[in-house]
Amino acid sequence: MLKANFVWQLPSLRSNAVLNNVAGGWQFSGIASVLSGEPVTVYLSSPYLNDGVSDSSARPDRVGNPQDSKGIKDWINPGAFAVPAQGTFGDSGISPARLPRQTQIDASLLKDFRLHERVHMQFNLSAINALNHTLFNGVDNYFYVGSVTFGHITSATNQRIVQAGLHFNF
């Protein structure tokens, strides 16, 4: 995970009061986040459990690269796993695959306006997920032969949220 914040303060324009009120003193700030994909463990679905008892920790055998496919419909490669032989445990380890990387920038633009000696107004425009990147956060990780949804990305968020505010301080 990498998180970085930034603040850029535009200088005040003291030469012209009207121009300073319009263009000077703005502040642009934000937080940039880059997360490597979340680890995903693949489990064996209940029709193939070797002892007939539901066990949420049973795993399939790993026979290939789980990250060979990179599409939304096949983020985890189903050909990379097989049902273990009867009476044996699968050899797929913990977290053989990862969800897609997530990149998000949250930003804010604000300006203080001095209206009177003791009266100030602040304009603020904030955006969460300012670049509107889709953030994938779920995958079907229960393996069984013939599954049409195994390895598919199951959920995502991609909405940008923007809000504006006007605050008076007196």
C-alpha positions, 0 to 999 in steps of 0.5 A: 500500500502506498499513500501520499498526500499533497497540498499546493497553496497558490500565492496571494496576489498583493498587487491587486485586491480584486484579482487576489480575491478571485485568483489568489490564495487557492489551496489544492490538496488531496490523498493518492492511494495505490493498493496492490491487489488483495490476496485471495485464497481459493477453496474447494466447493462442497460437492467435492469435499473428500469426507462429505462434511462441509469444511470451509478450509478445503482447497483444490490442487494447484496445477497452473498459474492462477493469474494467467487470465486477466479479464473481469469474467476470468480474473482467476484462471479456472484451469489452474486448479483441479479436484484432489484425489479421493481421500487427499487434501489439495495442495493449493496454498493460501492466497495464490491469487490477487485482486486487481490493483486499486488506485484512488485520488481524493482531492479538495479545492478551497479558498478563504474570502475575507468579507470584513474584519471579523467575517470570513467565508470559505468555499470548499469543493471535495471529490472522493475518487476524483478520477472515477476509477473502478475499484474491484473488491470481490471475486468468486473463489469457490472452485468446482469443475464446471462452475460458470462464475469461479474466478469472476469479479463479483463486486466493484465500486466506481462512483465519484462523490463530489460535494461543495460547501460554503462556510461563514466564520464570524 
